[in-house]
Amino acid sequence: MAEPSIKINVDNPTEVARETLRRLAMRRIAPTPDNYQTLFDEIVGGPSPTNSNTPTAATALSGLVMDLNLHHPELGETVEVLDQAVRKGDWGQSRKQLGQISRKLKQLAEANSGDTRPQSEDLVLLRDLLAKTLEFGVATQLPHNPKLAEKAQQLAVSVREAHSADTLSKAAASLKSLWLSIEIQSSDTHDQQETLKRILLLLVENIGELLDDDTWLRGQLNMVQDVIAGPLKIKSLQEAEQRLKEVIYKQGLVKHGLREATATLKATMTHFVSRMSDVVAANDEYQEKIASHIEQISNTEDVLELNRILETLLDETRTAQADTRRAHDKLVHERDIAQQAEGRIKQLETQLAEMSTLVREDPLTHSLNRRGLDDEFAREASRADRYKSALCVAVLDIDNFKALNDKRGHQRGDEALIHLVNVAKEELRLTDQIARLGGEEFLIMLPSTPLDAAATIITRLQRNLTKKYFLDNNEKVLITFSAGVAERALGESQESLIGRADSAMYEAKQTGKNRVCLAPDAPQEPAK
């Protein structure tokens, strides 16, 4: 097969050396100095005269070394040996290294030649993946912006049809423009969300101002306020939605019963008043008849007439007594119905209030959430200030919880949190309260308890938790926690007290974990 004609600048040693090496490989000629010189002369057009400016084989080899170092760094060691051999005039070593370089270059050429088809297939695959990403990953996320969604679909078509560098370059420019538009639109959407959050928060706060403190609706408003006050997370929104649906459904049933009971009470009261009116009217009629009979008695002297009047009076008295007795019995019956309806209403109102407290619980562990904690702390702090009694809180954080999640999965992590709360409820006193602050962090409130006693209680809980293993597929898993305990100063705020206990908890973490550290006393405020 004839060699392809390649134009060579014979004045450039590097090009001459590269072409010489290529012809050695193509003709399968041993890379000896003589053969190299022969092909070199063939390329430059004959032997080079002495002291001529025309490149020699040695200078060409030097140029080849430079070129190989520049374009094939993977041959670095072999090229270095060749360079040293050329400098020393060691043509035997030069021949050996040229042979190695020739074989390696041939292997690289064959590898590159063999990769042509897979690389083309990879490019097609990448184009298809990019197009599908635009169609199903980008366009479907833009339902609120049809123009951008359509732009993404059009770009997906362009990517599939891009079979040249020029069309790919145009598609890349369009893709860059699309991402810029999405970034601008995302910023606008974020601003809209924040504005809507502020409006909704103001609306919830204003509605709350119109409600009584004990209304059953306040619990739901408090939960909505908690959700929208922080970052909007899909899991938090879904949990809030589910809990509100459950509460609203149950409250709907209770309110239906409440309406029925109220309607019954209204009907009973109306009937009661009507009966009272009838009794009063009947009594007035009887009094009028008595007055008439008295007048008749005064105006007659006939004994028979007097006897008739007396009999009539007795009959009317008996009738009035019977009517009065029946009216009395009916009034008593109506009163009983009214009392039953009133009791039913109170029972249903109590159920509404109890359902409102559901939003004060953490749905996973059934400990208090932040809203429930705020309510309980306000009550206990007021009592402590009123009676000058001690109030302590302990902040707990499960040790190595992330490692437990990573090793055993989030489901087991959730079960570990539930296990901790259940053990705490068993070990703590009835007056103590446990609340979830978030993640694996909890707070225990200890009313009427000084600092040393509170530390003893938390240490006992810590010890008993290590005895009551958490089981994961019948495998015993040891769960420990670090805790910080702080005693509330007179009038100290909830935020300040929890902050001091939290700092003590971090001290326990940093000094070995599975420990209880005491927070120093709150700093005294200067006298005014």
Secondary structure, 3 states (H helix, E strand, C coil): CCCCCCCCCCCCHHHHHHHHHHHHHHCCCCCCHHHHHHHHHHHHCCCCCCCCCCCCHHHHHHHHHHHHHHHCHHHHHHHHHHHHHHHHCCHHHHHHHHHHHHHHHHHHHHHHHHCHHHHHHHHHHHHHHHHHHHHHHHHHHCCCCHHHHHHHHHHHHHHHCCCCHHHHHHHHHHHHHHHHHHHHHHHHHHHHHHHHHHHHHHHHHHHHHCCCCCCCHHHHHHHHHHHHHCCCCHHHHHHHHHHHHHHHHHHHHHHHHHHHHHHHHHHHHHHHHHHHHHHHHHHHHHHHHHHHHHHHHHCCCCHHHHHHHHHHHHHHHHHHHHHHHHHHHHHHHHHHHHHHHHHHHHHHHHHHHHHHHHHHECCCCCCECHHHHHHHHHHHHHHHHHHCCCEEEEEEEECCHHHHHHHHCHHHHHHHHHHHHHHHHHHCCCCCEEEEEECCEEEEEEECCCHHHHHHHHHHHHHHHHHCCEEECCEEECCCEEEEEEECCCCCCHHHHHHHHHHHHHHHHHCCCCCEEECCCCCCCCCC
